């Protein structure tokens, strides 16, 4: 996880102008948006439950996330490596959730 964050910060630091970069690390897609007037801060957004694969598109950010870039924050988005209900992950956290 730390390696992923470090790599994404390095990608963000290499931007001179505001732009979006789409890619994948170990098969997991990501999108990073860095505004022209970047304040050297990063917002990390992980998508929650999704029944299918998350795909990022070039173009405008979602209005909620765009609010961060208008305030000079870079935004990185990534889904979890698996979609659907991830029961094994919940069990690692003490099984505090009960699913049918």
N, C-alpha and C positions, 0 to 999 in steps of 0.2 A: 504494500500500500504506500509506504513512504517513497519507494522508487518511482511509482506512478506519479505521485504528487511532485516529486523533484523533477521528473522529466517534463511534466506539464508546466511547471514554473519556468524551466529552461526554454521551452517553446514560447511561452508568453514573453519572456525577457528578450527574445530575438526579434520581436515585432517592433518596427519603427513607426508604422502607421496603424490606425485601428483596422482590424480585420478579423475574420473568422477562419479558424483552422479546423478541419474535420479529419478524423483518422481513426485508427484502432490500435490498441495495445493488447497483445495476447488474445486477439479475437474479440475484444470488448470495445465497442465504438465510443468515441468521445467527440466533443465539440468544445473549442475554447474561443471565446470572443474577447479581444483586447481593444479597448477604446484608444483613440488617438491621444487622448490626454490621460494616460494610465497613471494612477496614483500608487502603483507598486503593491496593491492589495488584490487578493484573489478570493472570490466567492466560489465554493465548491458545492455543486448541486447534484445529488444522486436521485435519479427517478425512482419512485416507489414501485409498487406492484404493477406489473404489465403482463397481460396474458400472452403476448407475443414479443418478438424482437423489437427493440427501440432503434429507429433509424433517424439520423439527423440530416437535415437538408440545408443547403446553402441558402442564404437569404436572411430575412429579418428574424430576430429573436422573439420569443414569446414576450408579450408586453410586461409581464411580471419580472422576468429576468432582464429585460432591456432597461428597466429602471435602474439596475445596478450599473450598467455601462454608462448611462447618462450621468451617473455620479462618479464616473472615472474608475470603477472597479472592473477588473477582468473577471469573466465568468467561465468556469469549466463545468460541463455537464457530462455525466456518464450514467448508464444504467448499471444494474448489477449484472454479474456474469451469467446468471441464469434468470429465466422468466418464470412467471407463475408463483405458486406458493412454494416457498423454500423451507420445508419442515426441518431439514438437517441443520440449517442455520439457527432456527429457533431453539432446537435442542441444545446447541452449544451455549445458549444464553440461559440455561436453566429450565427450559421448557415452560416458561411462564405463560405461554399462550396455548390454548387448547383448541385444536381444529378437529372437525369430524373426520 
